[in-house]
Amino acid sequence: MNKQQLASTIWQSANQMRSKIEANEYKDYILGFMFYKYLSDREISFLKGEKYSDEDIKSDSR
């Protein structure tokens, strides 16, 4: 699968998930998810910088 095929597949998936939601409303959900992902990644980076192990991080996330 090349980049163009991958991009096409991702867009098709996004359109299926969006279904009947208007595109301008859908972006509000996606931007929220992207921000949450960013915060999660930053938290993991911080915890690893504080010498937490992967097991410590997994047990704290429950």
For each residue, the residues with C-beta under 8 A, 3 or more apart:
1: 5 6 9
2: 5 6
3: 6 7
4: 7 8
5: 1 2 8 9
6: 1 2 3 9 10
7: 3 4 10 11
8: 4 5 11 12
9: 1 5 6 12 13
10: 6 7 13 14
11: 7 8 14 15
12: 8 9 15 16
13: 9 10 16 17
14: 10 11 17 18
15: 11 12 18
16: 12 13 19
17: 13 14
18: 14 15 21 23 26
19: 16
20:
21: 18 25 26 29
22: 25 26
23: 18 26 27
24: 27 28
25: 21 22 28 29
26: 18 21 22 23 29 30
27: 23 24 30 31
28: 24 25 31 32
29: 21 25 26 32 33
30: 26 27 33 34
31: 27 28 34 35
32: 28 29 35 36
33: 29 30 36 37
34: 30 31 37 38
35: 31 32 38 39
36: 32 33 39 40
37: 33 34 40 41
38: 34 35 41 42
39: 35 36 42 43
40: 36 37 43 44
41: 37 38 44 45
42: 38 39 45 46
43: 39 40 46 47
44: 40 41 47 48 57
45: 41 42 48 49
46: 42 43 49 50
47: 43 44 50 52 56 57 60
48: 44 45 51 52 57
49: 45 46
50: 46 47
51: 48
52: 47 48 56 57 60
53: 56 57
54: 57 58
55: 58 59
56: 47 52 53 59 60
57: 44 47 48 52 53 54 60 61
58: 54 55 61 62
59: 55 56 62
60: 47 52 56 57
61: 57 58
62: 58 59
